[in-house]
Amino acid sequence: MFSTLLQKFDLVFKNTFSSFLGLEIFAISVLLFLFLVLNISRKNIIVKIGFFVVIMGFLGGVVFMNREYTIFTIDYLIKAVMTYIYFPSTFVYFLIVVLSAIFIFISSFSKSMPALKKWLDSIFFIIIYFLFFNFIIVAINNKLDLTDKVSLYTNDLVLSIVQLSNLFFVLWLVVIFFYKLYCFFKKNYD
């Protein structure tokens, strides 16, 4: 378990070159690297299309060959995300609050962002901070241990505050994602 960095590299390389699948993955990685290097140096449309086709073909092949594992992995990922949304640790919750502060800081000082986007960012930020300070007040008033998930989430009020806060944060991320997607398409296709 406690191997050095060189031992870890050695183990990975031995595993990679010991099977045909490992060699195939290595060859595909080298091809992807070459596509990226060619794209950087020449910005050729054929390289971009080829890169996209190779990536999608590789991912499609891996998913198709491992359908049962892919379904299990997606199911596990969704369960893990839902667990973090509904029952995050206080560290994750604090991280969400810090990220929302970074988002509002970027939004406030952006000169190119439209006023509507800044208003939406401000609304989400205020809601998340309002809920966070309610979380702190309830934890202090009920003398809850912030490091103990069980004592925190057995309190219905704390659980509701955290779930609502996380719901608004996820909605905010969705709004940011669609805004960035809109800007991308507007810039490239207008």
Steps between C-alpha positions, in 0.01 A plus 500: 500500500781742581696485176718775367410709199743305280352170613152628409619604152672163459183315598287704256744453211533126563122470497468714186750306292399155625179472295372583155232728646767695689704541181187609315419763763861622488484528118171690516646735760799569274265564206293740708818681603602530134154633409530762772850603393395525135193699596707746702752551223268512195140552617380278219128411484584141399707460816212630713250264337746210523563573866127505571441176306786317674389614848134412441593169336727405787245598765220330309705183465590491868139564603366238257752235604428559870126573501422343837790671673411831332143482626624409850749789494242755387259377766771525767600849381141624519462354850827664612397838356160476666666410830722808478203717407275375778750406771826689445765522764538841661825537305319446168225737610756765596674442165170565323467829687856599407439409135186710496702793638754452220220487240344822627841669516565411136150607403522832683824609338428370150449782253381275218229315693145624438298652783245216502774242565638718781152525653454123485843445656418746777167331574657154523787634710268672749282190535802272559655736755169552676461123533864457607466753782174333605691170507764653730238658729301176532818300564608743773156529663453122507862439602557265206844358429595622150736206449238234574277434199257291702423773754472761224269310272273359768388859550227557240557876482872463429432232241242719327733801498787300352283333238344830392840666488643222289196504272549872435872446443434227244240720330756781492755268339240400240430868427874569465541198273217602270621860497849387395346269239287788368805729482699232319234444235430871463869574450567213259177488303375860479 
